[in-house]
Amino acid sequence: MALNGGLARLSRETMPSVLFPQAPVVRFAPETNTCPCGASLLVQKTRRKKVLTMIGPFIARETVAQCALCSRTFRSDTLLRLVASRSNVV
Ligand SMILES: [Zn+2]
């Protein structure tokens, strides 16, 4: 439907990724949603950071989760591996 298409385009154009076309936004979240202690994880926060890799910069939009019971925090293993492998975090 034409209306839906227009709304989708509008929301895309207001995304920060459009303002920085060279740095797409990639979302990362913990690979698990259950703590080893057995409790469910809650989203603690989301944060953005610019990551420079060999294939170019991108904006990582990272979701950090926290166990509701033992307060252990969980991050995206994928993002941690990317950042650890000789790339710079700004
Ligand atoms: Zn826990």
PDB file of the backbone (N, CA, C, O) and the ligand in Angstrom, with CONECT records:
HET     ZN  A 101       1
ATOM      1  N   MET A   1       0.840  -1.199   0.000  1.00  0.00           N
ATOM      2  CA  MET A   1       0.000   0.000   0.000  1.00  0.00           C
ATOM      3  C   MET A   1       0.872   1.245   0.000  1.00  0.00           C
ATOM      4  O   MET A   1       1.899   1.302   0.677  1.00  0.00           O
ATOM      5  N   ALA A   2       0.452   2.234  -0.763  1.00  0.00           N
ATOM      6  CA  ALA A   2       1.284   3.429  -0.954  1.00  0.00           C
ATOM      7  C   ALA A   2       1.532   4.162   0.362  1.00  0.00           C
ATOM      8  O   ALA A   2       2.635   4.648   0.613  1.00  0.00           O
ATOM      9  N   LEU A   3       0.498   4.238   1.199  1.00  0.00           N
ATOM     10  CA  LEU A   3       0.648   4.971   2.460  1.00  0.00           C
ATOM     11  C   LEU A   3       1.711   4.315   3.342  1.00  0.00           C
ATOM     12  O   LEU A   3       2.564   4.996   3.911  1.00  0.00           O
ATOM     13  N   ASN A   4       1.649   3.015   3.446  1.00  0.00           N
ATOM     14  CA  ASN A   4       2.629   2.311   4.271  1.00  0.00           C
ATOM     15  C   ASN A   4       4.041   2.537   3.747  1.00  0.00           C
ATOM     16  O   ASN A   4       4.981   2.725   4.520  1.00  0.00           O
ATOM     17  N   GLY A   5       4.178   2.514   2.434  1.00  0.00           N
ATOM     18  CA  GLY A   5       5.496   2.727   1.854  1.00  0.00           C
ATOM     19  C   GLY A   5       6.032   4.098   2.206  1.00  0.00           C
ATOM     20  O   GLY A   5       7.218   4.250   2.502  1.00  0.00           O
ATOM     21  N   GLY A   6       5.158   5.106   2.174  1.00  0.00           N
ATOM     22  CA  GLY A   6       5.583   6.462   2.498  1.00  0.00           C
ATOM     23  C   GLY A   6       6.007   6.586   3.945  1.00  0.00           C
ATOM     24  O   GLY A   6       6.997   7.253   4.247  1.00  0.00           O
ATOM     25  N   LEU A   7       5.281   5.962   4.833  1.00  0.00           N
ATOM     26  CA  LEU A   7       5.626   6.022   6.253  1.00  0.00           C
ATOM     27  C   LEU A   7       6.949   5.320   6.515  1.00  0.00           C
ATOM     28  O   LEU A   7       7.768   5.799   7.300  1.00  0.00           O
ATOM     29  N   ALA A   8       7.152   4.206   5.872  1.00  0.00           N
ATOM     30  CA  ALA A   8       8.403   3.473   6.070  1.00  0.00           C
ATOM     31  C   ALA A   8       9.577   4.316   5.598  1.00  0.00           C
ATOM     32  O   ALA A   8      10.634   4.330   6.228  1.00  0.00           O
ATOM     33  N   ARG A   9       9.385   5.025   4.474  1.00  0.00           N
ATOM     34  CA  ARG A   9      10.465   5.846   3.936  1.00  0.00           C
ATOM     35  C   ARG A   9      10.746   7.005   4.890  1.00  0.00           C
ATOM     36  O   ARG A   9      11.903   7.349   5.134  1.00  0.00           O
ATOM     37  N   LEU A  10       9.695   7.598   5.422  1.00  0.00           N
ATOM     38  CA  LEU A  10       9.860   8.723   6.333  1.00  0.00           C
ATOM     39  C   LEU A  10      10.662   8.305   7.566  1.00  0.00           C
ATOM     40  O   LEU A  10      11.577   9.020   7.976  1.00  0.00           O
ATOM     41  N   SER A  11      10.332   7.167   8.154  1.00  0.00           N
ATOM     42  CA  SER A  11      11.042   6.752   9.355  1.00  0.00           C
ATOM     43  C   SER A  11      12.485   6.398   9.020  1.00  0.00           C
ATOM     44  O   SER A  11      13.378   6.608   9.841  1.00  0.00           O
ATOM     45  N   ARG A  12      12.721   5.866   7.834  1.00  0.00           N
ATOM     46  CA  ARG A  12      14.106   5.571   7.448  1.00  0.00           C
ATOM     47  C   ARG A  12      14.918   6.855   7.312  1.00  0.00           C
ATOM     48  O   ARG A  12      16.089   6.906   7.688  1.00  0.00           O
ATOM     49  N   GLU A  13      14.276   7.895   6.766  1.00  0.00           N
ATOM     50  CA  GLU A  13      15.013   9.134   6.531  1.00  0.00           C
ATOM     51  C   GLU A  13      15.355   9.871   7.820  1.00  0.00           C
ATOM     52  O   GLU A  13      16.257  10.708   7.832  1.00  0.00           O
ATOM     53  N   THR A  14      14.662   9.574   8.880  1.00  0.00           N
ATOM     54  CA  THR A  14      14.971  10.228  10.150  1.00  0.00           C
ATOM     55  C   THR A  14      15.951   9.406  10.984  1.00  0.00           C
ATOM     56  O   THR A  14      16.325   9.808  12.086  1.00  0.00           O
ATOM     57  N   MET A  15      16.363   8.261  10.458  1.00  0.00           N
ATOM     58  CA  MET A  15      17.331   7.441  11.184  1.00  0.00           C
ATOM     59  C   MET A  15      18.716   8.075  11.084  1.00  0.00           C
ATOM     60  O   MET A  15      19.068   8.633  10.044  1.00  0.00           O
ATOM     61  N   PRO A  16      19.494   7.995  12.146  1.00  0.00           N
ATOM     62  CA  PRO A  16      20.857   8.550  12.107  1.00  0.00           C
ATOM     63  C   PRO A  16      21.715   7.971  10.990  1.00  0.00           C
ATOM     64  O   PRO A  16      22.637   8.633  10.512  1.00  0.00           O
ATOM     65  N   SER A  17      21.424   6.751  10.572  1.00  0.00           N
ATOM     66  CA  SER A  17      22.244   6.130   9.531  1.00  0.00           C
ATOM     67  C   SER A  17      22.177   6.922   8.231  1.00  0.00           C
ATOM     68  O   SER A  17      23.108   6.880   7.426  1.00  0.00           O
ATOM     69  N   VAL A  18      21.078   7.643   8.025  1.00  0.00           N
ATOM     70  CA  VAL A  18      20.966   8.442   6.809  1.00  0.00           C
ATOM     71  C   VAL A  18      21.857   9.679   6.903  1.00  0.00           C
ATOM     72  O   VAL A  18      22.383  10.155   5.897  1.00  0.00           O
ATOM     73  N   LEU A  19      22.020  10.189   8.117  1.00  0.00           N
ATOM     74  CA  LEU A  19      22.875  11.354   8.312  1.00  0.00           C
ATOM     75  C   LEU A  19      24.350  10.986   8.141  1.00  0.00           C
ATOM     76  O   LEU A  19      25.174  11.837   7.808  1.00  0.00           O
ATOM     77  N   PHE A  20      24.670   9.738   8.367  1.00  0.00           N
ATOM     78  CA  PHE A  20      26.046   9.264   8.214  1.00  0.00           C
ATOM     79  C   PHE A  20      26.027   8.068   7.273  1.00  0.00           C
ATOM     80  O   PHE A  20      26.170   6.924   7.705  1.00  0.00           O
ATOM     81  N   PRO A  21      25.850   8.339   5.987  1.00  0.00           N
ATOM     82  CA  PRO A  21      25.636   7.243   5.037  1.00  0.00           C
ATOM     83  C   PRO A  21      26.813   6.288   4.951  1.00  0.00           C
ATOM     84  O   PRO A  21      26.654   5.158   4.490  1.00  0.00           O
ATOM     85  N   GLN A  22      28.000   6.719   5.388  1.00  0.00           N
ATOM     86  CA  GLN A  22      29.161   5.845   5.312  1.00  0.00           C
ATOM     87  C   GLN A  22      29.213   4.859   6.470  1.00  0.00           C
ATOM     88  O   GLN A  22      29.958   3.880   6.431  1.00  0.00           O
ATOM     89  N   ALA A  23      28.428   5.121   7.485  1.00  0.00           N
ATOM     90  CA  ALA A  23      28.506   4.280   8.670  1.00  0.00           C
ATOM     91  C   ALA A  23      27.127   3.712   9.001  1.00  0.00           C
ATOM     92  O   ALA A  23      26.368   4.319   9.756  1.00  0.00           O
ATOM     93  N   PRO A  24      26.810   2.572   8.448  1.00  0.00           N
ATOM     94  CA  PRO A  24      25.497   1.984   8.724  1.00  0.00           C
ATOM     95  C   PRO A  24      25.369   1.560  10.178  1.00  0.00           C
ATOM     96  O   PRO A  24      26.359   1.256  10.843  1.00  0.00           O
ATOM     97  N   VAL A  25      24.150   1.543  10.652  1.00  0.00           N
ATOM     98  CA  VAL A  25      23.898   1.117  12.023  1.00  0.00           C
ATOM     99  C   VAL A  25      23.668  -0.390  12.041  1.00  0.00           C
ATOM    100  O   VAL A  25      22.817  -0.913  11.322  1.00  0.00           O
ATOM    101  N   VAL A  26      24.425  -1.059  12.857  1.00  0.00           N
ATOM    102  CA  VAL A  26      24.267  -2.505  12.995  1.00  0.00           C
ATOM    103  C   VAL A  26      23.878  -2.792  14.440  1.00  0.00           C
ATOM    104  O   VAL A  26      24.501  -2.289  15.375  1.00  0.00           O
ATOM    105  N   ARG A  27      22.863  -3.589  14.607  1.00  0.00           N
ATOM    106  CA  ARG A  27      22.389  -3.872  15.959  1.00  0.00           C
ATOM    107  C   ARG A  27      23.033  -5.132  16.519  1.00  0.00           C
ATOM    108  O   ARG A  27      23.188  -6.143  15.834  1.00  0.00           O
ATOM    109  N   PHE A  28      23.393  -5.031  17.768  1.00  0.00           N
ATOM    110  CA  PHE A  28      23.969  -6.186  18.460  1.00  0.00           C
ATOM    111  C   PHE A  28      23.217  -6.380  19.766  1.00  0.00           C
ATOM    112  O   PHE A  28      22.861  -5.420  20.450  1.00  0.00           O
ATOM    113  N   ALA A  29      22.988  -7.625  20.090  1.00  0.00           N
ATOM    114  CA  ALA A  29      22.322  -7.944  21.353  1.00  0.00           C
ATOM    115  C   ALA A  29      22.945  -9.221  21.884  1.00  0.00           C
ATOM    116  O   ALA A  29      23.537  -9.982  21.119  1.00  0.00           O
ATOM    117  N   PRO A  30      22.824  -9.470  23.177  1.00  0.00           N
ATOM    118  CA  PRO A  30      23.375 -10.710  23.731  1.00  0.00           C
ATOM    119  C   PRO A  30      22.781 -11.922  23.018  1.00  0.00           C
ATOM    120  O   PRO A  30      21.610 -11.930  22.637  1.00  0.00           O
ATOM    121  N   GLU A  31      23.612 -12.940  22.850  1.00  0.00           N
ATOM    122  CA  GLU A  31      23.171 -14.135  22.140  1.00  0.00           C
ATOM    123  C   GLU A  31      22.261 -15.011  22.998  1.00  0.00           C
ATOM    124  O   GLU A  31      21.663 -15.968  22.506  1.00  0.00           O
ATOM    125  N   THR A  32      22.163 -14.684  24.250  1.00  0.00           N
ATOM    126  CA  THR A  32      21.311 -15.467  25.140  1.00  0.00           C
ATOM    127  C   THR A  32      20.311 -14.544  25.815  1.00  0.00           C
ATOM    128  O   THR A  32      20.552 -13.343  25.935  1.00  0.00           O
ATOM    129  N   ASN A  33      19.203 -15.093  26.250  1.00  0.00           N
ATOM    130  CA  ASN A  33      18.285 -14.278  27.041  1.00  0.00           C
ATOM    131  C   ASN A  33      18.000 -14.938  28.387  1.00  0.00           C
ATOM    132  O   ASN A  33      17.028 -14.618  29.072  1.00  0.00           O
ATOM    133  N   THR A  34      18.885 -15.872  28.739  1.00  0.00           N
ATOM    134  CA  THR A  34      18.742 -16.527  30.034  1.00  0.00           C
ATOM    135  C   THR A  34      20.099 -16.537  30.730  1.00  0.00           C
ATOM    136  O   THR A  34      21.104 -16.879  30.107  1.00  0.00           O
ATOM    137  N   CYS A  35      20.146 -16.178  31.977  1.00  0.00           N
ATOM    138  CA  CYS A  35      21.370 -16.195  32.756  1.00  0.00           C
ATOM    139  C   CYS A  35      21.694 -17.633  33.160  1.00  0.00           C
ATOM    140  O   CYS A  35      20.790 -18.451  33.328  1.00  0.00           O
ATOM    141  N   PRO A  36      23.000 -17.943  33.317  1.00  0.00           N
ATOM    142  CA  PRO A  36      23.354 -19.279  33.834  1.00  0.00           C
ATOM    143  C   PRO A  36      22.680 -19.600  35.167  1.00  0.00           C
ATOM    144  O   PRO A  36      22.496 -20.772  35.495  1.00  0.00           O
ATOM    145  N   CYS A  37      22.312 -18.584  35.934  1.00  0.00           N
ATOM    146  CA  CYS A  37      21.638 -18.832  37.214  1.00  0.00           C
ATOM    147  C   CYS A  37      20.176 -19.208  37.006  1.00  0.00           C
ATOM    148  O   CYS A  37      19.493 -19.588  37.957  1.00  0.00           O
ATOM    149  N   GLY A  38      19.695 -19.108  35.779  1.00  0.00           N
ATOM    150  CA  GLY A  38      18.347 -19.560  35.484  1.00  0.00           C
ATOM    151  C   GLY A  38      17.324 -18.451  35.322  1.00  0.00           C
ATOM    152  O   GLY A  38      16.207 -18.696  34.866  1.00  0.00           O
ATOM    153  N   ALA A  39      17.700 -17.226  35.694  1.00  0.00           N
ATOM    154  CA  ALA A  39      16.750 -16.120  35.600  1.00  0.00           C
ATOM    155  C   ALA A  39      16.753 -15.526  34.192  1.00  0.00           C
ATOM    156  O   ALA A  39      17.698 -15.713  33.426  1.00  0.00           O
ATOM    157  N   SER A  40      15.708 -14.829  33.878  1.00  0.00           N
ATOM    158  CA  SER A  40      15.625 -14.161  32.582  1.00  0.00           C
ATOM    159  C   SER A  40      16.398 -12.851  32.611  1.00  0.00           C
ATOM    160  O   SER A  40      16.560 -12.231  33.662  1.00  0.00           O
ATOM    161  N   LEU A  41      16.873 -12.441  31.440  1.00  0.00           N
ATOM    162  CA  LEU A  41      17.611 -11.185  31.349  1.00  0.00           C
ATOM    163  C   LEU A  41      16.674 -10.036  31.014  1.00  0.00           C
ATOM    164  O   LEU A  41      15.695 -10.194  30.285  1.00  0.00           O
ATOM    165  N   LEU A  42      16.998  -8.895  31.557  1.00  0.00           N
ATOM    166  CA  LEU A  42      16.276  -7.670  31.240  1.00  0.00           C
ATOM    167  C   LEU A  42      17.215  -6.755  30.476  1.00  0.00           C
ATOM    168  O   LEU A  42      18.428  -6.778  30.686  1.00  0.00           O
ATOM    169  N   VAL A  43      16.645  -5.949  29.586  1.00  0.00           N
ATOM    170  CA  VAL A  43      17.481  -4.981  28.881  1.00  0.00           C
ATOM    171  C   VAL A  43      17.907  -3.897  29.862  1.00  0.00           C
ATOM    172  O   VAL A  43      17.072  -3.223  30.466  1.00  0.00           O
ATOM    173  N   GLN A  44      19.208  -3.742  30.006  1.00  0.00           N
ATOM    174  CA  GLN A  44      19.727  -2.739  30.936  1.00  0.00           C
ATOM    175  C   GLN A  44      19.830  -1.388  30.250  1.00  0.00           C
ATOM    176  O   GLN A  44      19.435  -0.364  30.809  1.00  0.00           O
ATOM    177  N   LYS A  45      20.361  -1.391  29.039  1.00  0.00           N
ATOM    178  CA  LYS A  45      20.528  -0.144  28.300  1.00  0.00           C
ATOM    179  C   LYS A  45      20.896  -0.468  26.869  1.00  0.00           C
ATOM    180  O   LYS A  45      21.295  -1.588  26.550  1.00  0.00           O
ATOM    181  N   THR A  46      20.759   0.517  26.024  1.00  0.00           N
ATOM    182  CA  THR A  46      21.319   0.411  24.686  1.00  0.00           C
ATOM    183  C   THR A  46      22.287   1.564  24.518  1.00  0.00           C
ATOM    184  O   THR A  46      22.087   2.648  25.066  1.00  0.00           O
ATOM    185  N   ARG A  47      23.313   1.322  23.773  1.00  0.00           N
ATOM    186  CA  ARG A  47      24.284   2.388  23.558  1.00  0.00           C
ATOM    187  C   ARG A  47      24.840   2.262  22.151  1.00  0.00           C
ATOM    188  O   ARG A  47      24.820   1.199  21.532  1.00  0.00           O
ATOM    189  N   ARG A  48      25.333   3.382  21.681  1.00  0.00           N
ATOM    190  CA  ARG A  48      25.888   3.433  20.331  1.00  0.00           C
ATOM    191  C   ARG A  48      27.368   3.705  20.418  1.00  0.00           C
ATOM    192  O   ARG A  48      27.823   4.456  21.282  1.00  0.00           O
ATOM    193  N   LYS A  49      28.103   3.108  19.543  1.00  0.00           N
ATOM    194  CA  LYS A  49      29.491   3.512  19.401  1.00  0.00           C
ATOM    195  C   LYS A  49      29.943   3.251  17.990  1.00  0.00           C
ATOM    196  O   LYS A  49      29.446   2.358  17.305  1.00  0.00           O
ATOM    197  N   LYS A  50      30.890   4.049  17.577  1.00  0.00           N
ATOM    198  CA  LYS A  50      31.410   3.907  16.230  1.00  0.00           C
ATOM    199  C   LYS A  50      32.530   2.883  16.257  1.00  0.00           C
ATOM    200  O   LYS A  50      33.439   2.957  17.083  1.00  0.00           O
ATOM    201  N   VAL A  51      32.454   1.934  15.349  1.00  0.00           N
ATOM    202  CA  VAL A  51      33.463   0.891  15.291  1.00  0.00           C
ATOM    203  C   VAL A  51      34.126   0.953  13.924  1.00  0.00           C
ATOM    204  O   VAL A  51      33.453   0.976  12.894  1.00  0.00           O
ATOM    205  N   LEU A  52      35.443   0.978  13.927  1.00  0.00           N
ATOM    206  CA  LEU A  52      36.195   0.981  12.671  1.00  0.00           C
ATOM    207  C   LEU A  52      36.735  -0.419  12.425  1.00  0.00           C
ATOM    208  O   LEU A  52      37.465  -0.973  13.247  1.00  0.00           O
ATOM    209  N   THR A  53      36.372  -0.970  11.302  1.00  0.00           N
ATOM    210  CA  THR A  53      36.851  -2.308  10.969  1.00  0.00           C
ATOM    211  C   THR A  53      37.527  -2.255   9.601  1.00  0.00           C
ATOM    212  O   THR A  53      37.529  -1.223   8.930  1.00  0.00           O
ATOM    213  N   MET A  54      38.090  -3.368   9.214  1.00  0.00           N
ATOM    214  CA  MET A  54      38.754  -3.435   7.908  1.00  0.00           C
ATOM    215  C   MET A  54      37.762  -3.219   6.768  1.00  0.00           C
ATOM    216  O   MET A  54      38.141  -2.765   5.688  1.00  0.00           O
ATOM    217  N   ILE A  55      36.510  -3.539   7.007  1.00  0.00           N
ATOM    218  CA  ILE A  55      35.525  -3.363   5.939  1.00  0.00           C
ATOM    219  C   ILE A  55      34.841  -2.006   6.034  1.00  0.00           C
ATOM    220  O   ILE A  55      33.890  -1.737   5.300  1.00  0.00           O
ATOM    221  N   GLY A  56      35.319  -1.152   6.933  1.00  0.00           N
ATOM    222  CA  GLY A  56      34.768   0.192   7.027  1.00  0.00           C
ATOM    223  C   GLY A  56      34.101   0.439   8.358  1.00  0.00           C
ATOM    224  O   GLY A  56      33.841  -0.490   9.124  1.00  0.00           O
ATOM    225  N   PRO A  57      33.821   1.723   8.630  1.00  0.00           N
ATOM    226  CA  PRO A  57      33.207   2.057   9.915  1.00  0.00           C
ATOM    227  C   PRO A  57      31.730   1.717   9.942  1.00  0.00           C
ATOM    228  O   PRO A  57      31.060   1.728   8.910  1.00  0.00           O
ATOM    229  N   PHE A  58      31.235   1.420  11.107  1.00  0.00           N
ATOM    230  CA  PHE A  58      29.796   1.310  11.280  1.00  0.00           C
ATOM    231  C   PHE A  58      29.453   1.723  12.697  1.00  0.00           C
ATOM    232  O   PHE A  58      30.308   1.776  13.581  1.00  0.00           O
ATOM    233  N   ILE A  59      28.192   2.010  12.885  1.00  0.00           N
ATOM    234  CA  ILE A  59      27.711   2.371  14.206  1.00  0.00           C
ATOM    235  C   ILE A  59      27.115   1.129  14.844  1.00  0.00           C
ATOM    236  O   ILE A  59      26.150   0.555  14.340  1.00  0.00           O
ATOM    237  N   ALA A  60      27.692   0.732  15.939  1.00  0.00           N
ATOM    238  CA  ALA A  60      27.152  -0.421  16.662  1.00  0.00           C
ATOM    239  C   ALA A  60      26.098   0.079  17.649  1.00  0.00           C
ATOM    240  O   ALA A  60      26.378   0.911  18.512  1.00  0.00           O
ATOM    241  N   ARG A  61      24.910  -0.435  17.506  1.00  0.00           N
ATOM    242  CA  ARG A  61      23.862  -0.117  18.469  1.00  0.00           C
ATOM    243  C   ARG A  61      23.724  -1.354  19.345  1.00  0.00           C
ATOM    244  O   ARG A  61      23.102  -2.350  18.975  1.00  0.00           O
ATOM    245  N   GLU A  62      24.322  -1.249  20.502  1.00  0.00           N
ATOM    246  CA  GLU A  62      24.471  -2.425  21.337  1.00  0.00           C
ATOM    247  C   GLU A  62      23.422  -2.460  22.444  1.00  0.00           C
ATOM    248  O   GLU A  62      23.198  -1.469  23.140  1.00  0.00           O
ATOM    249  N   THR A  63      22.801  -3.595  22.589  1.00  0.00           N
ATOM    250  CA  THR A  63      21.890  -3.813  23.702  1.00  0.00           C
ATOM    251  C   THR A  63      22.638  -4.581  24.781  1.00  0.00           C
ATOM    252  O   THR A  63      23.192  -5.651  24.530  1.00  0.00           O
ATOM    253  N   VAL A  64      22.648  -4.021  25.981  1.00  0.00           N
ATOM    254  CA  VAL A  64      23.263  -4.691  27.120  1.00  0.00           C
ATOM    255  C   VAL A  64      22.147  -5.203  28.013  1.00  0.00           C
ATOM    256  O   VAL A  64      21.244  -4.456  28.389  1.00  0.00           O
ATOM    257  N   ALA A  65      22.220  -6.482  28.347  1.00  0.00           N
ATOM    258  CA  ALA A  65      21.187  -7.084  29.184  1.00  0.00           C
ATOM    259  C   ALA A  65      21.759  -7.387  30.558  1.00  0.00           C
ATOM    260  O   ALA A  65      22.965  -7.565  30.728  1.00  0.00           O
ATOM    261  N   GLN A  66      20.877  -7.438  31.515  1.00  0.00           N
ATOM    262  CA  GLN A  66      21.309  -7.713  32.875  1.00  0.00           C
ATOM    263  C   GLN A  66      20.365  -8.725  33.502  1.00  0.00           C
ATOM    264  O   GLN A  66      19.153  -8.692  33.290  1.00  0.00           O
ATOM    265  N   CYS A  67      20.958  -9.632  34.284  1.00  0.00           N
ATOM    266  CA  CYS A  67      20.153 -10.617  34.984  1.00  0.00           C
ATOM    267  C   CYS A  67      19.351  -9.921  36.085  1.00  0.00           C
ATOM    268  O   CYS A  67      19.883  -9.107  36.840  1.00  0.00           O
ATOM    269  N   ALA A  68      18.083 -10.253  36.157  1.00  0.00           N
ATOM    270  CA  ALA A  68      17.231  -9.625  37.169  1.00  0.00           C
ATOM    271  C   ALA A  68      17.566 -10.139  38.564  1.00  0.00           C
ATOM    272  O   ALA A  68      17.244  -9.499  39.565  1.00  0.00           O
ATOM    273  N   LEU A  69      18.215 -11.301  38.619  1.00  0.00           N
ATOM    274  CA  LEU A  69      18.441 -11.935  39.914  1.00  0.00           C
ATOM    275  C   LEU A  69      19.846 -11.653  40.456  1.00  0.00           C
ATOM    276  O   LEU A  69      19.991 -11.197  41.591  1.00  0.00           O
ATOM    277  N   CYS A  70      20.888 -11.924  39.645  1.00  0.00           N
ATOM    278  CA  CYS A  70      22.256 -11.814  40.160  1.00  0.00           C
ATOM    279  C   CYS A  70      22.996 -10.598  39.598  1.00  0.00           C
ATOM    280  O   CYS A  70      24.163 -10.381  39.926  1.00  0.00           O
ATOM    281  N   SER A  71      22.333  -9.808  38.758  1.00  0.00           N
ATOM    282  CA  SER A  71      22.891  -8.548  38.237  1.00  0.00           C
ATOM    283  C   SER A  71      24.068  -8.732  37.287  1.00  0.00           C
ATOM    284  O   SER A  71      24.733  -7.760  36.929  1.00  0.00           O
ATOM    285  N   ARG A  72      24.327  -9.954  36.881  1.00  0.00           N
ATOM    286  CA  ARG A  72      25.372 -10.154  35.879  1.00  0.00           C
ATOM    287  C   ARG A  72      24.938  -9.504  34.565  1.00  0.00           C
ATOM    288  O   ARG A  72      23.770  -9.573  34.182  1.00  0.00           O
ATOM    289  N   THR A  73      25.894  -8.872  33.880  1.00  0.00           N
ATOM    290  CA  THR A  73      25.539  -8.209  32.624  1.00  0.00           C
ATOM    291  C   THR A  73      26.000  -9.047  31.443  1.00  0.00           C
ATOM    292  O   THR A  73      26.962  -9.811  31.532  1.00  0.00           O
ATOM    293  N   PHE A  74      25.296  -8.885  30.349  1.00  0.00           N
ATOM    294  CA  PHE A  74      25.568  -9.659  29.136  1.00  0.00           C
ATOM    295  C   PHE A  74      25.649  -8.708  27.958  1.00  0.00           C
ATOM    296  O   PHE A  74      24.812  -7.821  27.790  1.00  0.00           O
ATOM    297  N   ARG A  75      26.677  -8.912  27.148  1.00  0.00           N
ATOM    298  CA  ARG A  75      26.834  -8.121  25.927  1.00  0.00           C
ATOM    299  C   ARG A  75      26.886  -9.066  24.739  1.00  0.00           C
ATOM    300  O   ARG A  75      26.902 -10.288  24.882  1.00  0.00           O
ATOM    301  N   SER A  76      26.911  -8.460  23.572  1.00  0.00           N
ATOM    302  CA  SER A  76      26.948  -9.274  22.365  1.00  0.00           C
ATOM    303  C   SER A  76      28.347  -9.851  22.155  1.00  0.00           C
ATOM    304  O   SER A  76      29.306  -9.096  21.992  1.00  0.00           O
ATOM    305  N   ASP A  77      28.472 -11.160  22.157  1.00  0.00           N
ATOM    306  CA  ASP A  77      29.766 -11.788  21.884  1.00  0.00           C
ATOM    307  C   ASP A  77      30.267 -11.421  20.491  1.00  0.00           C
ATOM    308  O   ASP A  77      31.467 -11.256  20.268  1.00  0.00           O
ATOM    309  N   THR A  78      29.334 -11.299  19.572  1.00  0.00           N
ATOM    310  CA  THR A  78      29.713 -10.960  18.203  1.00  0.00           C
ATOM    311  C   THR A  78      30.393  -9.600  18.154  1.00  0.00           C
ATOM    312  O   THR A  78      31.426  -9.432  17.505  1.00  0.00           O
ATOM    313  N   LEU A  79      29.803  -8.633  18.846  1.00  0.00           N
ATOM    314  CA  LEU A  79      30.388  -7.295  18.856  1.00  0.00           C
ATOM    315  C   LEU A  79      31.731  -7.294  19.581  1.00  0.00           C
ATOM    316  O   LEU A  79      32.680  -6.655  19.128  1.00  0.00           O
ATOM    317  N   LEU A  80      31.814  -8.002  20.696  1.00  0.00           N
ATOM    318  CA  LEU A  80      33.079  -8.051  21.434  1.00  0.00           C
ATOM    319  C   LEU A  80      34.187  -8.636  20.571  1.00  0.00           C
ATOM    320  O   LEU A  80      35.323  -8.164  20.608  1.00  0.00           O
ATOM    321  N   ARG A  81      33.859  -9.659  19.799  1.00  0.00           N
ATOM    322  CA  ARG A  81      34.868 -10.257  18.912  1.00  0.00           C
ATOM    323  C   ARG A  81      35.292  -9.264  17.837  1.00  0.00           C
ATOM    324  O   ARG A  81      36.477  -9.146  17.527  1.00  0.00           O
ATOM    325  N   LEU A  82      34.329  -8.557  17.275  1.00  0.00           N
ATOM    326  CA  LEU A  82      34.641  -7.570  16.232  1.00  0.00           C
ATOM    327  C   LEU A  82      35.557  -6.490  16.781  1.00  0.00           C
ATOM    328  O   LEU A  82      36.546  -6.122  16.147  1.00  0.00           O
ATOM    329  N   VAL A  83      35.225  -5.986  17.954  1.00  0.00           N
ATOM    330  CA  VAL A  83      35.986  -4.889  18.535  1.00  0.00           C
ATOM    331  C   VAL A  83      37.373  -5.363  18.955  1.00  0.00           C
ATOM    332  O   VAL A  83      38.340  -4.606  18.878  1.00  0.00           O
ATOM    333  N   ALA A  84      37.470  -6.602  19.394  1.00  0.00           N
ATOM    334  CA  ALA A  84      38.745  -7.112  19.864  1.00  0.00           C
ATOM    335  C   ALA A  84      39.719  -7.376  18.722  1.00  0.00           C
ATOM    336  O   ALA A  84      40.934  -7.385  18.922  1.00  0.00           O
ATOM    337  N   SER A  85      39.185  -7.589  17.537  1.00  0.00           N
ATOM    338  CA  SER A  85      40.052  -7.999  16.437  1.00  0.00           C
ATOM    339  C   SER A  85      40.638  -6.798  15.707  1.00  0.00           C
ATOM    340  O   SER A  85      40.300  -6.515  14.558  1.00  0.00           O
ATOM    341  N   ARG A  86      41.505  -6.118  16.392  1.00  0.00           N
ATOM    342  CA  ARG A  86      42.297  -5.033  15.799  1.00  0.00           C
ATOM    343  C   ARG A  86      41.461  -3.921  15.204  1.00  0.00           C
ATOM    344  O   ARG A  86      41.863  -3.341  14.195  1.00  0.00           O
ATOM    345  N   SER A  87      40.355  -3.611  15.762  1.00  0.00           N
ATOM    346  CA  SER A  87      39.616  -2.458  15.276  1.00  0.00           C
ATOM    347  C   SER A  87      39.566  -1.413  16.383  1.00  0.00           C
ATOM    348  O   SER A  87      39.754  -1.723  17.560  1.00  0.00           O
ATOM    349  N   ASN A  88      39.317  -0.213  16.000  1.00  0.00           N
ATOM    350  CA  ASN A  88      39.294   0.878  16.970  1.00  0.00           C
ATOM    351  C   ASN A  88      37.866   1.228  17.347  1.00  0.00           C
ATOM    352  O   ASN A  88      36.960   1.224  16.513  1.00  0.00           O
ATOM    353  N   VAL A  89      37.694   1.523  18.594  1.00  0.00           N
ATOM    354  CA  VAL A  89      36.403   2.009  19.049  1.00  0.00           C
ATOM    355  C   VAL A  89      36.557   3.476  19.379  1.00  0.00           C
ATOM    356  O   VAL A  89      37.431   3.863  20.154  1.00  0.00           O
ATOM    357  N   VAL A  90      35.709   4.285  18.788  1.00  0.00           N
ATOM    358  CA  VAL A  90      35.795   5.726  19.016  1.00  0.00           C
ATOM    359  C   VAL A  90      34.794   6.110  20.092  1.00  0.00           C
ATOM    360  O   VAL A  90      34.692   7.284  20.449  1.00  0.00           O
TER     361      VAL A  90
HETATM  362 ZN    ZN A 101      21.718 -14.452  37.018  1.00  0.00          ZN2+
END
